């Protein structure tokens, strides 16, 4: 390398190194010395794997892929181990190194330290969380704003939302923020037990109440004393059990099975359902007096299909979680996978998204989750819903915006509210990204051409 070239390379902020065809380092610039903590004199002549000790050196070296395919790699994240033993996140790019006649004589790699960038992203994601709930949707943040006030009271709370939206997380947040947080939070799935078992589970059993009752067994209300009891799927309980629960709410007392004496129910009651309790009241399936007792404060949890902007941060959250649980180092999902997920309706909501990412972790042996790692139903090509291949950030944003518009019946005002932007900002993005809209825009019931 000539003197001028070396001056130029030593003046840039990115690390640069070159290797020959035997994978020995032939050059290392000043920024590379600073980033990895190794002097040029110590690195030149040694194998690059000895210097960088990257997590992908053995299984999927980026430089090796470039040397094999002839294709450059741009901004791929890797983890290396510095000379002082500290792990370091880098963004690397590679290209072939050729002589004057065009013959390949090695490879060149540039890299930059992205540790600060990753830390800032983690802080940003943390700012989108409340207790264990992660969201950047404005409707969810409206709920976050009032949760502390609701938690301070002892009023009953009804949480309505589809299965998998995280109703139990909201119940736990209310408990953790309340003065009862040092006492137990006890959860009961009312829809999973028949009446006879549910009554015993809730109120307990006295010895001798029936043949197998050899000793007293405290119920969930007793175990939750001083704390909170969370009655999930309250809409599934029978009329007889509804009457028993009404007494607890009205009088604050209950009787264990086989007992003639009442016990005090010193608990905060939170209920949840994936049904419309108001609709069940109207159809005569749920007691109106009980409904009014549990519907003092209601939280309506929007489904994931109505907060699609949460999918990227939830995906990152689940990737980080499963990396820890399964001892892997997967960097994330490909742009194509993100586009597939953004176009999916998620009938199972956040729980379904978590299951999809876990399924992908089982199959993925690479650094990035691709379409081939998703559950089979995503891979089955349907003529009416072919997957859009995304190769740029703008295309991904366009897919997202168009999907939000479609889910809001092409109503730009509603879509803008869901996206957390002004309607004029949304219109500018639609124009810039060349998003095709139908002739009816959905801003009123008749449509507007």
N, C-alpha and C positions, 0 to 999 in steps of 0.2 A: 504494500500500500504506500502511495506517495505521501510526501510531507503535507501537502495542502489538504488532501482527503482526510488525513488523520486529524488535522486541526479542526476541520469542519465537524467530524464525527465526535470529537471530544468537546465540542461546544454545545451540542444538543442535550436536552434534558432526558431523552429516552436512552435506555441501555441498548447497546448494540454489540453483538458478537458474531463471529463467523466460524464455520467448521469446515474441515476438508472432508473428503469422501470416506475417511476412516473414523470420522466423528471426533477428531481432535480439534480443540479450539486453536484458531490461527490468529484471532484478533479479539480484543475486549476494550471498549472505550471507557472513558472516565466515569460516565454516569453508571455504567454497568458495575464498575468497581464499587461505587458508593452504594448502589442498591443491594447488591448481593454480599458485600463485605469481603470481597476477594481482590487482591491486587492483580494487575495484568500479568506481572512476571510469574505469579503463582499459577495462573490459569492457562496461559498459552502452552500448548503441547500436551495438555491433559485431556482426557475424554470429557465431553460436556456433561455427561451423567454424573461424573465425580464432583463437578463444581456446583451444578444446579440442584441435584438430588430432588427432582420434581416428582410429583405424585403420578405423572403420566409417562415418565421416562421408559418404563418397562412395557406398559400395555398399549399406550397410544401417543407416542411422542409426536408433537406437532411438526417438528422438523423432519422426522422420518416420513410422515405422511406427504409432506411437500416434495421430498426427494423421490418418493415412490410414484406420486401422481403427476408431478410437475406443476401442480396448482398451488398458488400462494394461499396462506391462511391469514385472516385479518381479525385482530382483537379477540382472541380466544383466551378465556380465563384459566389459569393454572395455579397450582400451589407449589412453591419451592421451599427448600430449607436453606436459610442463610448460613454463612460460615460460623456464626455464633449459636446455631442450633434453633433459631427462631423461625417459625413458618411465615411465609410471605405470599400474599396474593398478587399475581401479576396478570396483566393483559398482554398477550404476545402476538406478534405477526411474523410470518416467515416468507422467504422467497428463495429461489435458486440463485446460486452464485456462479457466473459464467466468465470464461476468459474472452479475449478479443475475438476469437473465432467462433464463439457461441457454444463452446464445449462446457458442460457442467463440471465444475471443479469443487463444489461444496454447497453450503447453504448459509444464508444470513438470517439472523433473527433479531427483531427489535422488541423491546418490552418496557413496560412502565409499571410502577407500583400503584395498585388500585386499593390498597388497604384502607386509606382514608375515605375513598369513595364508597367502599362497602360499609364502613362504619357509619357514614352519613345516611346511607340507605337504611341501615338497621334502625337508626334513630328516627328516621322518617316513618318507617313501618310501626315503630313503637308509638309514635304520635297518633297513629290510626287505630290504636288498641285501647280498650277500656276493660279493666279486669282481664278476663281471658277472651274477650270478644274483639274480633278484628274487623274493621270496616272503615271505608271512607265515604260511604253513602250518606247523603244529608238527612234522609229519614232516620237512619240508624243513629246518627249523631244527635238528632232531636231527642231520641230516647236516652242516649247517654247523658244529655244535659239534665234530664229530670230524674234519673235514677237515684242520685244522692238524696233528693228531697223525698222521694217515695220511700227510700230505705229508712229514713228517720222516723217515719210513722209506723204504726202497728196495723194499719188498714190492710184488708185482704187485697190481693192483686190477682187479676186474671190475665194470663199471657196467651194470646191467640197467635197462631202461626202454623204453617204447614210442617209436616214431619221433616226433621233434619235442618231446621233453621236456627237451632241453638237456644231453644226455650229454657233448657236446664241451665245454660250458661247465664242467662239473665236472672234466673232464680238464685243462682249461687252469688252473682254480683250483688243482688239486693240483700242477701244474708250477710255477705262479707262487709257491706257498707253500713249495716245496722248495729245498734247497741247490743244485739243478740249474737254478734259474730264469734264470741268465745264459747258459745254453746253449740250443740250439734245442728247440722242441716240434714234432715232425713227425707229421702225421696221415696215415693210410692208410685208405681205405675198402675193406676186404677184399672186400666183396660186389660191388664194381663192376668187378673185374678177373678174367679167367680165370687159371687156375693158372700158365701159362707167363709171362704178363705180371706177375702178382703176385710170382712168385719173383724175377724180374729187378728189379722195383721195390723189393722189400724188401732183397735181398742184393747187388744190383749185378751188373755184367757185366764180364768181362775181355775185352780186345781179342782177336778171333779166336775167341770162343766160338761164334759163328755168322756167317753170311755178311755181315750188315750191321753187325756189331760191329767198327767200325774203330778204336775207342779204348776205354780203360777208362771205365766209367760207374759212379760210386758209387751204392749203393742207399740206401734210407731209413734203414737201421740205421747206415750210415756217416755220413750227414748229421746224424743225431740224436746222434752220439757225445758223451758227457758230459751229454746232456740227457734228454729223454723222447720215447718213441715211443707214439703212440696208435693202436691197431689197432681201428678201428670195424667193426661188423658181423662180429665174429670167428666168430659162429655159422654164417656162410655159406662158410667155407673148406673145401676138399676134404680127405679123409683124408690124401692125400699131403702137402699143405701143412701139415696139422696135425702130421705127423711131423717136418717140418723146423723148425717153430716150437717143438716140444717140445725139440729138441736145443739151441736157443738158450736156452730157459729152464733146462734142466738143466745145461748146460755153459758157457753164456755165450759161445759161439763160433758162427760160421757160415762158409760158403764161398760166395764170389761165383760166379756161373755162369761156367764155363770155367776155374776156378782149382782147384789142388790144395792150396792153402795156406789155412789157417783165419785168420779175423780175429776180434778180440775185440769183443763186443757190450757196450760200456760205456754202457748205456741203462737208464732206468727204463721198464718196460713197463706200460701201462694199456690194458685192452681194454674193449670195450662191445658190447652186443647188444640187439636188440629182441625176442629170443626167450628162452625158458627153456632155458639150457644144461643144467640138470639133466635136463629132459625130453628133450633131444637125446641126452644120455648114456644115459638109460634106453632110448631107441629105437635105440641103436647108431649114431647119426649123428655123434656127437662122442666123441673119445677121452677115456676116464675119467682117464688119467694126465695129459693136457694140462689137463683141467678142474680137477683138483686143484692144478696148478701156477699157473693164472691166478686161481683163486678163493681166494687168500689173504685178501684183504679184498674184501667185496662191498658195493656201494652200490645200493640199490633206489630208483629215482626214481619217485615217484608220478605218474600221469597227471594232466593238468589237470582232468579230470572228478572227481578225488578231492581237488582243492584249489581249489574254485570261489571261495574267498575271495581268491584271487590275481588273479582276472579284473579287478576295478576298478583295481588298481595296475599291472597289466600293460598295460591299455588306456591309462592315463595315460602310462606309459613310452613306448609305441609312438606315441602322439599327439605327445608332445614330440620323439621321434626323427624322425618324418616331417615335423614342422613345420620342423626344422632342415635335413633333407635336401632337402625340396621347397620351401623358402622360403615356407611358408604360416603362417597364424596361426589355426588351428582350435582352439577352446577345449576341445573334448572331444566326448563322445557324449551324445545325449539320454537321458532316463530310459527311454524306450521301447526304445531300442537296447540299453541296459545290461540291461534285463529279457530281451530276446531272447537276448543273449549268455549270460546267467546260466542260461538254460533249455536251452542247446545242449550236446551231449555232447562236442564237440571231439575227434573221432577223430584229427585231426592235431596235437592238443595245442598247445603254445605257438607252434610254427611256423605252425600254421593260423590262430591268432588274429592273429599278426603280418601274415599275408597278407590277412586280412579287413580289418584297419585300413588297410593299404596300398591295397587295392581301393577302400575308402571315400574315401581321400584323392584318388584319381584323379577320382572323380565329384563330390565335395563342393565346391561353390562358396560355401557359407554358412559361418557361424561354428561351427556345431554339426553333427555327423554324425547324420543321421536314418535311419530304416529304408529309405528310398528309395535310400540310398547303399551299402547292404550288397549282397553277392553275390546273384544271382538266386534261388538256392535258399532263401534266407531270406524272400524276398518272395512265394514261391509259397504261397498259402494251402492248408493241409491241414485237413480237417475234424477229424482226430484230434489236431491240435496247433496250435490257433489261438493267435496271439500275444496275450498279456495286455497291455492298454494300462495303463501305469503313470503315475499323475499325482501320486504322493506318495512320500516316502522310506520310510514304513511299508510301503506296498505292495511296493516294491522289496525291502525286507528280508524280507517275508513270502514273496515269490517265491524268494528265495535260500535261506531256511531250509527251505521245503517241498521244493526241489530237492535239497538236501543230504540231507534225510530220505529222499526217494524213492531216491536213489542208494545209501543205506545200508539199503535194505529196511525203512524206517520204524523202524529201531533207534535209539531216542533216545540211548542211551549212546554208540554209535559216532558218531552225528551230532554230539553235543555235543563229543566228542573232536576231530573234524575241524574244528569251528567254534571250538575253543579256549576253550570255556566249560564250566561245571559243568552237570550234567544238570538240576538244579533251575532254574538260570537259563534254560536252553532251554525248560523246561516253562512258565515264567512268560511268556516271549516268545510261545510258541505260543498261550497263553490270551489275552494282550493283543492279539495281531494276528489273533485268530479264525481260525487256521490249521486247516483241516479235516483230520483224520487218519482213516485206515482203521480198521476194528475190530480188525485184527491189528497190533500195534505192533512186532513183529520183535525183541523182546529175547531170544528163544530160538528154537531151530530149529522148534518146533511153533507158535510164535506165542502171544500172550497177549491175551485179550480184556479 
